[in-house]
Amino acid sequence: MFDDIPPYLTICTDDMEHFQEVCKRTIEMIEIFKVKKLFPADILPFYIAAAAGYLAYGDAENSLAMLETYTEITTGDIFPLTHRGDDFFTLIEQFQKELPFDLPDLPRDERSIKQDMVDAVINNPAFSVLHEMEQYQNLTKRLKQIL
């Protein structure tokens, strides 16, 4: 489901109210299912798309809030990238151990993935209008520290 939200946000560009509702509901799902802790990589594209969308509407404050959350996740303890279980998702780790075949390794090494996470903000032309803002500069400094 989280894979479908970023492209959906891009087609909500003509209706700010609907865009905000999609963001609100997505954030509620992230909180309810503790996705930041259990499946962090799965939601990173949402935060980038939401930040870019808010900027398209001229809302730098909410854009920076989305980038701040993105930065918190990417600079947190998310490596190695894997799905984790908890008291609700009790079978995820067991399922991964009991597969009759090996899961393929990530197609890229950890360093390349981290570089892409940093580049998604720092080298994203959608965020060029934020470059002079102190909050943006601070979060890019924090992002660069994961490299």
C-alpha positions as CSV (number, residue, x, y, z in Angstrom):
1,M,0.0,0.0,0.0
2,F,2.8,2.4,0.8
3,D,4.3,1.9,-2.6
4,D,1.1,3.4,-4.2
5,I,0.9,6.5,-2.1
6,P,3.8,8.6,-3.6
7,P,2.5,8.3,-7.2
8,Y,-1.0,9.0,-6.0
9,L,0.2,12.2,-4.3
10,T,1.6,13.4,-7.7
11,I,-1.8,13.2,-9.3
12,C,-3.4,15.2,-6.4
13,T,-1.6,18.4,-7.5
14,D,-4.8,20.2,-8.4
15,D,-6.5,19.7,-5.1
16,M,-4.6,20.8,-2.0
17,E,-7.4,19.7,0.4
18,H,-7.3,16.1,-1.0
19,F,-3.5,16.1,-1.0
20,Q,-3.5,17.1,2.7
21,E,-6.0,14.4,3.5
22,V,-3.9,11.7,1.8
23,C,-0.9,12.8,3.8
24,K,-2.9,12.9,7.0
25,R,-4.2,9.4,6.5
26,T,-0.9,8.0,5.5
27,I,0.8,9.4,8.6
28,E,-2.0,7.9,10.7
29,M,-1.4,4.5,9.2
30,I,2.3,4.9,9.7
31,E,1.7,5.6,13.4
32,I,-1.0,2.9,13.9
33,F,1.2,0.2,12.4
34,K,4.5,1.5,13.8
35,V,5.9,1.5,10.3
36,K,8.8,3.8,11.1
37,K,10.2,1.1,13.4
38,L,9.1,-2.0,11.6
39,F,9.3,-1.1,7.8
40,P,11.2,2.2,7.7
41,A,12.5,2.0,4.1
42,D,9.0,1.4,2.8
43,I,7.8,4.9,3.8
44,L,10.7,7.0,2.8
45,P,9.3,7.7,-0.7
46,F,6.1,9.0,0.9
47,Y,8.0,11.6,2.8
48,I,9.9,12.8,-0.2
49,A,6.7,12.9,-2.3
50,A,4.8,14.7,0.4
51,A,7.6,17.3,0.9
52,A,7.8,18.0,-2.9
53,G,4.0,18.2,-3.0
54,Y,3.8,20.7,-0.2
55,L,6.4,22.8,-1.9
56,A,4.4,22.7,-5.1
57,Y,1.5,24.3,-3.1
58,G,3.9,26.9,-1.7
59,D,3.9,25.3,1.8
60,A,7.6,25.3,2.9
61,E,6.7,24.7,6.5
62,N,4.9,21.4,5.9
63,S,7.5,20.4,3.3
64,L,10.3,20.9,5.9
65,A,8.3,18.9,8.4
66,M,8.1,16.0,5.9
67,L,11.8,16.3,5.3
68,E,12.5,16.4,9.0
69,T,10.7,13.1,9.5
70,Y,12.5,11.6,6.5
71,T,15.8,12.7,8.1
72,E,14.9,11.2,11.5
73,I,14.1,7.9,9.8
74,T,17.2,7.7,7.6
75,T,19.6,8.8,10.4
76,G,18.0,6.3,12.8
77,D,18.8,2.6,13.3
78,I,17.3,1.3,10.1
79,F,20.2,-0.8,8.8
80,P,20.4,-3.5,7.8
81,L,17.2,-2.8,5.8
82,T,14.8,-5.5,6.7
83,H,11.2,-6.0,7.9
84,R,10.9,-6.4,11.6
85,G,8.1,-7.8,13.7
86,D,6.5,-6.7,17.0
87,D,3.7,-7.9,19.3
88,F,1.2,-7.3,16.5
89,F,3.2,-8.5,13.5
90,T,4.3,-11.6,15.3
91,L,5.0,-13.8,12.3
92,I,7.2,-11.6,10.1
93,E,10.6,-12.7,11.4
94,Q,9.5,-16.3,11.7
95,F,8.3,-16.2,8.1
96,Q,11.6,-14.8,6.9
97,K,13.5,-17.6,8.7
98,E,11.2,-20.4,7.4
99,L,11.1,-19.6,3.7
100,P,11.9,-22.6,1.6
101,F,14.3,-20.4,-0.4
102,D,16.8,-17.8,0.4
103,L,15.8,-14.2,0.1
104,P,18.0,-12.4,-2.4
105,D,20.5,-10.0,-1.0
106,L,19.8,-6.3,-1.6
107,P,20.7,-5.5,-5.2
108,R,22.9,-2.6,-3.9
109,D,25.3,-2.3,-1.1
110,E,24.5,-0.3,2.0
111,R,26.7,2.6,1.1
112,S,24.9,3.1,-2.2
113,I,21.5,2.9,-0.6
114,K,22.6,5.6,2.0
115,Q,23.9,7.8,-0.8
116,D,20.6,7.5,-2.6
117,M,18.8,8.5,0.6
118,V,20.9,11.6,1.0
119,D,20.7,12.5,-2.7
120,A,16.9,12.2,-2.6
121,V,16.9,15.4,-0.5
122,I,20.2,17.2,-1.3
123,N,20.2,16.7,-5.1
124,N,16.5,16.9,-5.6
125,P,15.6,20.0,-7.7
126,A,12.2,20.1,-6.1
127,F,13.9,21.3,-2.9
128,S,16.1,23.9,-4.4
129,V,13.9,26.7,-3.1
130,L,14.8,25.5,0.4
131,H,18.6,25.6,0.1
132,E,19.0,28.9,1.8
133,M,16.8,28.1,4.8
134,E,18.6,27.2,8.0
135,Q,16.3,24.3,8.9
136,Y,17.0,22.7,5.5
137,Q,20.7,23.2,5.8
138,N,20.6,21.6,9.3
139,L,18.8,18.5,8.1
140,T,21.1,18.1,5.1
141,K,24.1,18.2,7.5
142,R,22.5,15.4,9.5
143,L,21.7,13.4,6.4
144,K,25.3,13.6,5.2
145,Q,26.5,12.1,8.5
146,I,25.0,8.7,7.5
147,L,27.6,8.4,4.7
